[in-house]
Amino acid sequence: MDFTRDFFEALRRFKARTAPAGAAPSVTSPSAPAAAIAPAPGSARRIGPVGIALIQQFESCARRRPDGSFEAYPDPGTGGAPWTIGWGATGRGIAPGLVWTQAQCDARLQRDLARFAAEVDRALGDAPASQGQFDALVSFHYNTGAIARATLTKLHCAGRHAEAAAELGKWVHAGGKRLNGLVRRRAAEAALYRSG
């Protein structure tokens, strides 16, 4: 499938830009230096470079202005809330008219990745996960916020990995519409999950 090939090609390019083996994963953007992603306090697992590349591929730091800054934009599924900025950041204070620099977008991504990784780690508890599985689940949670309530989490924790990967394909709707971007993202997450 083209989207899977495109994802792994983007991943290959990302790996070529990252630090040597054993170094901490990094957030990269065309205009900002890499910044290490530290695990959240108490978190034993953290997202790896492959997971970061997947998130950045689908979030893509959209709505660049001519001056190089980024402006908030409406959710593609609803045409309104939740408003988003940078690498898919949503939440309090993100509304029409908000403008961030590249450095602000990258710093928020770094904080969000640590937070979402800690939440996935907590949801998995003692259940083992390969790096690919963990990265795929962080990407899913980053996009949906649903790791604690998703059936796929229960399936993963029960060791039913093939079923968990298939469950990702059900999360392709936003604002009551099936979105092609979500179909592609879930397919890439499932491929990463299965790669582990």
URCORVEN-V941875 format. One record per residue. RES is the residue in one letter. SS is DSSP state (helix for helix, strand for strand, loop for the rest). BURIAL is b if it has 24 or more other C-alpha atoms within 12 Angstrom, else e. D_LAST is the distance of its C-alpha to the last C-alpha in Angstrom with 1 decimal. Layout:
res=RES ss=SS burial=BURIAL d_last=D_LAST
res=RES ss=SS burial=BURIAL d_last=D_LAST
//
This chain:
res=M ss=loop burial=e d_last=19.3
res=D ss=helix burial=e d_last=20.8
res=F ss=helix burial=b d_last=18.9
res=T ss=helix burial=e d_last=15.5
res=R ss=helix burial=e d_last=17.2
res=D ss=helix burial=e d_last=18.9
res=F ss=helix burial=b d_last=15.8
res=F ss=helix burial=b d_last=14.2
res=E ss=helix burial=e d_last=17.8
res=A ss=helix burial=b d_last=18.2
res=L ss=helix burial=b d_last=15.0
res=R ss=helix burial=e d_last=16.6
res=R ss=helix burial=e d_last=19.8
res=F ss=helix burial=b d_last=18.4
res=K ss=helix burial=b d_last=16.9
res=A ss=helix burial=e d_last=20.3
res=R ss=helix burial=e d_last=22.0
res=T ss=loop burial=b d_last=20.1
res=A ss=loop burial=e d_last=21.3
res=P ss=loop burial=e d_last=20.8
res=A ss=loop burial=e d_last=17.8
res=G ss=loop burial=e d_last=18.1
res=A ss=loop burial=e d_last=19.9
res=A ss=loop burial=e d_last=19.2
res=P ss=loop burial=b d_last=17.5
res=S ss=strand burial=b d_last=20.3
res=V ss=strand burial=b d_last=21.7
res=T ss=strand burial=b d_last=23.5
res=S ss=strand burial=b d_last=26.2
res=P ss=loop burial=e d_last=28.7
res=S ss=loop burial=e d_last=31.5
res=A ss=strand burial=e d_last=30.1
res=P ss=strand burial=e d_last=28.8
res=A ss=strand burial=b d_last=25.3
res=A ss=strand burial=b d_last=25.2
res=A ss=strand burial=b d_last=22.9
res=I ss=loop burial=b d_last=21.0
res=A ss=loop burial=b d_last=21.9
res=P ss=loop burial=b d_last=20.4
res=A ss=loop burial=e d_last=22.8
res=P ss=loop burial=e d_last=25.2
res=G ss=loop burial=e d_last=23.8
res=S ss=loop burial=e d_last=20.2
res=A ss=loop burial=e d_last=18.0
res=R ss=loop burial=b d_last=14.8
res=R ss=loop burial=b d_last=15.0
res=I ss=loop burial=b d_last=13.5
res=G ss=loop burial=b d_last=12.4
res=P ss=helix burial=b d_last=14.0
res=V ss=helix burial=b d_last=11.4
res=G ss=helix burial=b d_last=12.0
res=I ss=helix burial=b d_last=15.7
res=A ss=helix burial=b d_last=16.0
res=L ss=helix burial=b d_last=14.8
res=I ss=helix burial=b d_last=17.3
res=Q ss=helix burial=b d_last=20.0
res=Q ss=helix burial=b d_last=19.7
res=F ss=helix burial=b d_last=20.5
res=E ss=helix burial=b d_last=22.8
res=S ss=loop burial=b d_last=24.6
res=C ss=loop burial=b d_last=27.4
res=A ss=loop burial=b d_last=29.9
res=R ss=loop burial=b d_last=33.7
res=R ss=strand burial=e d_last=34.7
res=R ss=loop burial=e d_last=38.5
res=P ss=loop burial=e d_last=40.8
res=D ss=loop burial=e d_last=41.1
res=G ss=loop burial=e d_last=37.4
res=S ss=loop burial=e d_last=36.8
res=F ss=strand burial=b d_last=34.8
res=E ss=strand burial=b d_last=36.3
res=A ss=loop burial=b d_last=35.1
res=Y ss=strand burial=b d_last=34.5
res=P ss=loop burial=b d_last=34.4
res=D ss=loop burial=b d_last=31.4
res=P ss=loop burial=b d_last=30.9
res=G ss=loop burial=e d_last=30.8
res=T ss=loop burial=e d_last=34.0
res=G ss=loop burial=e d_last=35.9
res=G ss=loop burial=e d_last=36.5
res=A ss=loop burial=e d_last=34.8
res=P ss=loop burial=b d_last=32.4
res=W ss=loop burial=b d_last=33.5
res=T ss=strand burial=b d_last=30.8
res=I ss=strand burial=b d_last=31.0
res=G ss=loop burial=b d_last=29.0
res=W ss=loop burial=b d_last=25.2
res=G ss=loop burial=b d_last=25.5
res=A ss=strand burial=b d_last=27.4
res=T ss=loop burial=b d_last=29.4
res=G ss=loop burial=e d_last=31.7
res=R ss=loop burial=e d_last=35.1
res=G ss=loop burial=e d_last=37.2
res=I ss=loop burial=b d_last=35.2
res=A ss=loop burial=e d_last=37.9
res=P ss=loop burial=e d_last=39.8
res=G ss=loop burial=e d_last=41.3
res=L ss=loop burial=b d_last=38.8
res=V ss=strand burial=b d_last=38.1
res=W ss=strand burial=b d_last=35.7
res=T ss=loop burial=b d_last=35.4
res=Q ss=helix burial=b d_last=32.3
res=A ss=helix burial=b d_last=32.2
res=Q ss=helix burial=b d_last=32.4
res=C ss=helix burial=b d_last=29.5
res=D ss=helix burial=b d_last=27.3
res=A ss=helix burial=b d_last=28.4
res=R ss=helix burial=b d_last=27.8
res=L ss=helix burial=b d_last=24.2
res=Q ss=helix burial=b d_last=23.6
res=R ss=helix burial=b d_last=25.2
res=D ss=helix burial=b d_last=23.4
res=L ss=helix burial=b d_last=19.9
res=A ss=helix burial=b d_last=20.8
res=R ss=helix burial=b d_last=22.3
res=F ss=helix burial=b d_last=19.6
res=A ss=helix burial=b d_last=17.0
res=A ss=helix burial=b d_last=19.5
res=E ss=helix burial=b d_last=20.0
res=V ss=helix burial=b d_last=16.4
res=D ss=helix burial=b d_last=16.4
res=R ss=helix burial=b d_last=19.7
res=A ss=helix burial=b d_last=18.7
res=L ss=helix burial=b d_last=15.8
res=G ss=loop burial=e d_last=18.3
res=D ss=loop burial=e d_last=17.3
res=A ss=loop burial=e d_last=14.4
res=P ss=loop burial=b d_last=11.3
res=A ss=loop burial=b d_last=8.2
res=S ss=loop burial=b d_last=5.3
res=Q ss=helix burial=b d_last=6.5
res=G ss=helix burial=b d_last=4.7
res=Q ss=helix burial=b d_last=5.9
res=F ss=helix burial=b d_last=8.9
res=D ss=helix burial=b d_last=9.7
res=A ss=helix burial=b d_last=9.8
res=L ss=helix burial=b d_last=11.9
res=V ss=helix burial=b d_last=14.1
res=S ss=helix burial=b d_last=14.7
res=F ss=helix burial=b d_last=15.7
res=H ss=helix burial=b d_last=17.9
res=Y ss=helix burial=b d_last=19.4
res=N ss=helix burial=b d_last=20.6
res=T ss=helix burial=b d_last=21.7
res=G ss=loop burial=b d_last=22.4
res=A ss=loop burial=e d_last=21.5
res=I ss=loop burial=b d_last=18.7
res=A ss=loop burial=b d_last=21.4
res=R ss=loop burial=e d_last=22.8
res=A ss=loop burial=b d_last=20.1
res=T ss=helix burial=b d_last=19.7
res=L ss=helix burial=b d_last=15.9
res=T ss=helix burial=b d_last=15.9
res=K ss=helix burial=e d_last=18.0
res=L ss=helix burial=e d_last=15.9
res=H ss=helix burial=b d_last=12.7
res=C ss=helix burial=b d_last=15.1
res=A ss=loop burial=e d_last=16.5
res=G ss=loop burial=e d_last=13.3
res=R ss=loop burial=e d_last=13.8
res=H ss=helix burial=b d_last=10.3
res=A ss=helix burial=e d_last=11.6
res=E ss=helix burial=e d_last=14.6
res=A ss=helix burial=b d_last=13.1
res=A ss=helix burial=b d_last=11.3
res=A ss=helix burial=b d_last=14.8
res=E ss=helix burial=b d_last=16.6
res=L ss=helix burial=b d_last=15.5
res=G ss=loop burial=b d_last=17.8
res=K ss=loop burial=b d_last=20.8
res=W ss=loop burial=b d_last=20.8
res=V ss=loop burial=b d_last=22.6
res=H ss=strand burial=e d_last=26.1
res=A ss=strand burial=e d_last=28.1
res=G ss=loop burial=e d_last=31.8
res=G ss=loop burial=e d_last=31.9
res=K ss=strand burial=e d_last=30.7
res=R ss=strand burial=e d_last=27.7
res=L ss=loop burial=e d_last=26.6
res=N ss=helix burial=e d_last=25.1
res=G ss=helix burial=e d_last=23.4
res=L ss=helix burial=b d_last=21.5
res=V ss=helix burial=b d_last=20.7
res=R ss=helix burial=b d_last=19.1
res=R ss=helix burial=b d_last=17.3
res=R ss=helix burial=b d_last=15.9
res=A ss=helix burial=b d_last=14.8
res=A ss=helix burial=b d_last=13.1
res=E ss=helix burial=b d_last=11.4
res=A ss=helix burial=b d_last=10.4
res=A ss=helix burial=b d_last=9.1
res=L ss=helix burial=b d_last=7.0
res=Y ss=helix burial=b d_last=5.9
res=R ss=helix burial=b d_last=5.5
res=S ss=helix burial=e d_last=3.8
res=G ss=loop burial=e d_last=0.0
//
